[in-house]
Amino acid sequence: MVAVMDGDEFIGPFNIGNPGEFTMLELANVVKEVVNPEAEIVFRPNTADDPSRRKPDITRMQETFGWEPKVTLRDGLGRMVSDFKGRLHVNS
């Protein structure tokens, strides 16, 4: 990200998401499992402009910097929860 920000020759968007595709329900279930198994998943209508699929194209990052994600969603969420708990001094 620093290389993109510092490089004058790099203009335009660089997607840095995980190119794996999953539904919002699959995402909600993983978040629930990792963050709070007691959480309730609530269904709401989508907005008119909500895309039906989310799959970032990271080709530009791969070709320009040789970058690709190395951490899975589940592992990344676990790391985030641990980090936040440490910052907020929350036990367990």
Protein Blocks (a to p, Z undefined) as FASTA:
>chain_A
ZZmmmpmklgcjddfbdfbdcdfklmmmmmmmmmommbccddddddfklcfbdcddfklm
mmmnopacfbdfklmmmmmmmmmmmmnopgZZ
